[in-house]
């Protein structure tokens, strides 16, 4: 059953945004998306007639402001970003305009309406290289322009939440995986190779990540929305608090799929500086939102692989 609650999702055709579009449709919301013209909406094909996709340029304040005043969304989930995929998104001007200017425009436009909750999606890249679990109070020392712009948007969001008493919170997801994940990323690449028994070429088995399943991510955002008056102005890490090496992830996927494929390491170029520690301290989100991950790596991958088996045609 539909209701009159309006949710606005920027970057809604992307991996994480699309999962929220599906989820909020299931919850009965009036789902509105902001996307770039020409974007591939393959993740939204099954629901495109039940949601509204708006092609609005968040870099253009006048265009964006008119749209926000007309729509008057109650919940805003901000996922639109540029530069996260460093192999193909390296335009300096675009990184700054999309991430920093676009977010400032969006918050300033939303300030003009009576919204209930704005969640800014940050990034673990804001921390830079650390040698211990990353904590929200750690100094931001990003080592690329993407991380710099994400750190700046986080600071702006916190500033506006505190100065104007606005219901804004920032969540910093770590290595999210799950349904509709980008085709070129690690886990879809490994799952597809194991299911199709095709060559598996990877960079290194020793890189580390704090992998978090998409269903745990969705649940954390829903808790933040529910408790927004309690946590406005806060920043939350979103991970499992456990670090996994790439070689172990490959072994778990091979075990679940019963694949005999042998990964070929050293066949893919390394595109960024890889730390020895990439791990979230999640004590804050556990305490303030009473959230903790329900899925360990193997449980999350089992659900992900089941979904892939049903949707493998999307990954040709």
C-alpha positions in Angstrom: 0.0 0.0 0.0 1.4 3.4 -1.0 1.4 6.3 1.4 2.2 10.0 1.1 5.6 9.9 2.6 8.1 11.2 0.1 11.7 9.9 0.0 14.3 11.5 -2.3 17.3 9.4 -3.2 20.2 11.0 -5.1 22.3 8.6 -7.1 19.4 6.2 -7.0 20.5 4.2 -10.1 23.8 3.3 -8.4 24.5 0.2 -6.4 23.6 1.4 -2.9 21.0 3.9 -4.0 19.1 1.3 -6.1 18.8 -1.0 -3.1 17.2 1.8 -1.1 14.8 2.6 -4.0 13.6 -1.1 -3.9 13.4 -1.0 -0.1 11.4 2.2 0.2 9.1 1.0 -2.5 8.5 -2.1 -0.5 7.8 0.0 2.6 5.1 1.9 0.7 6.9 5.3 0.2 6.5 7.7 -2.7 10.0 7.1 -4.1 11.7 9.9 -6.1 15.2 9.7 -7.5 17.6 12.2 -8.8 19.9 11.0 -11.5 22.2 12.2 -14.3 20.8 12.3 -17.9 22.0 9.2 -19.8 22.6 7.0 -16.8 22.0 3.3 -17.1 19.0 2.3 -15.0 19.5 -1.5 -15.3 19.1 -1.8 -11.5 15.7 -0.2 -11.6 14.1 -1.9 -14.6 11.7 -4.0 -12.5 10.4 -0.9 -10.6 10.9 2.0 -13.0 7.1 2.3 -13.5 6.5 2.5 -9.8 9.0 5.2 -8.9 9.8 8.7 -10.3 13.2 9.3 -11.8 14.1 13.0 -12.1 17.0 14.1 -14.2 18.2 17.1 -12.2 21.7 18.5 -12.1 22.7 18.9 -8.4 25.6 21.1 -9.5 23.0 23.7 -10.7 21.5 25.3 -7.6 18.7 27.1 -9.3 17.5 23.9 -11.1 17.9 21.9 -7.9 16.2 24.4 -5.6 13.1 24.6 -7.9 12.9 20.9 -7.9 13.2 20.5 -4.1 10.7 23.3 -3.4 8.2 21.6 -5.7 8.7 18.0 -4.4 9.1 18.8 -0.7 10.7 15.4 0.3 10.5 14.4 3.9 13.5 12.0 3.8 16.6 12.7 1.7 19.2 9.9 1.2 22.3 11.4 -0.6 24.3 8.8 -2.5 25.2 10.7 -5.7 29.0 10.9 -6.0 31.8 10.9 -8.5 35.4 9.6 -8.2 34.8 6.5 -6.1 35.8 4.3 -9.1 39.3 5.7 -9.5 40.2 3.6 -12.6 37.6 5.5 -14.7 36.5 8.6 -12.7 39.5 11.0 -12.6 38.1 14.4 -13.7 39.2 16.8 -11.0 36.6 19.4 -11.7 33.8 16.8 -11.8 34.9 15.3 -8.5 34.8 18.7 -6.8 31.6 19.9 -8.4 29.6 16.7 -8.0 30.7 15.8 -4.4 31.3 19.1 -2.7 29.3 21.7 -4.6 26.5 19.2 -5.3 26.1 18.3 -1.6 26.3 21.9 -0.5 23.6 22.8 -3.1 21.4 19.9 -1.9 21.6 20.8 1.8 21.0 24.5 1.1 18.0 23.7 -1.1 16.6 21.4 1.6 17.0 24.0 4.2 14.2 25.9 2.5 11.7 23.1 3.2 10.5 21.4 6.4 12.3 18.0 5.9 12.5 15.3 8.5 15.8 13.6 7.8 18.8 14.0 5.6 21.5 11.3 5.5 24.7 12.2 3.8 26.7 9.2 2.7 30.4 9.7 3.5 33.3 7.3 2.9 36.0 5.4 4.7 38.3 7.2 2.2 37.9 10.3 4.4 40.3 8.8 7.0 43.3 8.1 4.7 45.8 5.4 5.8 45.5 4.4 9.4 47.3 1.6 11.3 44.4 0.8 13.6 40.6 0.6 13.4 39.2 3.9 12.1 37.2 5.9 14.6 34.9 8.9 13.9 37.0 11.2 16.0 40.2 10.3 14.1 41.9 13.1 12.0 40.8 13.1 8.4 43.9 12.5 6.3 42.5 11.5 2.9 45.1 10.5 0.3 43.1 11.2 -2.9 40.8 14.0 -4.1 37.7 11.9 -3.8 38.4 11.4 0.0 39.2 15.1 0.3 35.8 16.2 -1.2 33.9 13.6 0.9 35.6 14.8 4.1 34.7 18.4 3.2 31.0 17.5 2.6 30.9 15.6 5.9 32.2 18.8 7.7 29.6 20.9 5.9 26.8 18.6 6.9 27.9 18.6 10.5 28.2 22.4 10.4 24.7 22.9 9.1 23.2 20.4 11.5 24.7 22.2 14.4 24.4 25.8 13.2 20.9 25.5 11.9 19.7 22.6 14.1 18.9 20.6 10.9 18.2 16.8 11.1 21.3 15.8 9.2 23.6 12.8 9.8 26.5 11.4 8.0 27.1 7.6 7.6 30.5 6.3 6.4 30.0 2.9 4.8 33.2 0.8 4.4 33.3 -1.9 1.7 29.7 -2.6 0.9 28.8 -5.6 -1.2 25.5 -7.2 -2.2 22.6 -7.1 -4.7 23.1 -5.0 -7.8 26.8 -4.3 -7.1 28.9 -2.7 -9.8 29.8 -5.4 -12.4 33.6 -4.7 -12.4 34.0 -4.8 -8.6 35.7 -7.7 -6.7 32.8 -9.7 -5.4 30.6 -9.7 -8.5 33.7 -10.6 -10.6 34.6 -13.6 -8.4 31.0 -14.8 -8.1 30.5 -14.5 -11.9 33.7 -16.4 -12.6 32.8 -19.2 -10.1 29.3 -19.6 -11.4 30.3 -19.5 -15.1 33.7 -21.3 -14.6 35.5 -18.6 -16.5 39.0 -17.1 -16.0 39.4 -15.2 -12.7 42.2 -12.5 -13.0 42.8 -10.4 -9.8 45.4 -8.0 -8.4 46.5 -9.4 -5.1 45.2 -11.9 -2.4 46.6 -9.7 0.4 44.6 -6.5 0.2 42.3 -5.9 3.1 38.8 -4.6 3.5 36.0 -4.4 6.1 33.2 -5.9 4.0 29.6 -5.2 5.0 26.5 -6.7 3.4 23.9 -4.4 1.9 21.1 -5.6 4.1 23.0 -4.5 7.2 23.6 -1.1 5.5 19.9 -0.6 4.8 19.0 -1.5 8.4 21.5 1.0 9.7 20.1 3.8 7.6 16.5 3.0 8.6 17.6 3.2 12.3 19.2 6.5 11.7 16.0 7.8 10.1 14.0 6.5 13.0 16.3 8.1 15.6 17.3 11.3 13.7 16.4 13.8 16.4 18.7 11.9 18.8 21.6 11.6 16.4 21.5 14.7 14.2 24.9 16.2 13.6 26.6 12.9 14.2 29.0 10.9 12.0 28.8 7.1 12.0 31.1 4.4 10.7 29.3 1.5 9.1 31.3 -1.7 8.8 31.5 -5.1 10.6 34.5 -4.2 12.7 36.2 -7.3 11.1 38.9 -7.2 8.4 39.1 -9.7 5.6 41.8 -10.3 3.1 40.9 -10.7 -0.6 42.3 -14.2 -0.8 40.0 -15.4 2.0 36.9 -13.8 0.2 37.8 -15.7 -2.9 38.1 -19.0 -0.9 34.7 -18.5 0.7 33.0 -17.8 -2.6 34.7 -20.8 -4.1 33.5 -22.9 -1.2 29.9 -21.7 -1.4 29.7 -22.1 -5.2 31.7 -25.4 -5.1 33.9 -23.9 -7.9 37.2 -25.5 -8.8 38.5 -22.3 -10.7 42.0 -21.1 -9.8 42.3 -17.4 -9.3 45.2 -15.8 -11.3 46.7 -13.1 -9.1 49.0 -10.3 -10.3 47.0 -10.0 -13.6 45.1 -6.8 -12.7 46.9 -3.4 -12.3 46.8 -1.9 -8.8 45.2 1.5 -9.0 45.4 2.9 -5.5 47.6 2.8 -2.4 46.6 -0.3 -0.4 46.8 -0.1 3.4 47.6 -3.0 5.7 44.6 -2.0 7.9 41.2 -1.0 6.6 38.8 -1.5 9.4 35.9 0.3 11.0 35.6 1.0 14.7 31.8 0.6 15.1 31.4 1.2 18.8 29.6 4.5 18.2 26.8 3.2 16.0 26.3 0.2 18.3 25.9 2.5 21.3 23.8 5.3 19.8 21.7 3.4 17.3 21.7 0.0 18.9 22.9 -1.4 15.5 25.2 -4.3 14.9 25.8 -6.4 11.8 23.6 -9.5 11.4 25.7 -11.0 8.6 29.3 -12.3 8.9 31.1 -12.6 5.6 30.1 -16.1 4.8 26.4 -15.5 5.6 26.3 -12.4 3.5 28.0 -14.0 0.6 25.6 -16.9 0.7 22.6 -14.5 0.3 24.5 -12.6 -2.4 25.3 -15.7 -4.4 21.7 -16.9 -4.2 20.6 -13.5 -5.6 23.3 -13.7 -8.3 22.1 -17.1 -9.4 18.6 -15.7 -10.0 19.9 -12.5 -11.6 23.0 -13.6 -13.5 21.5 -12.3 -16.8 22.1 -8.8 -15.5 25.8 -9.4 -15.4 26.6 -10.5 -19.0 
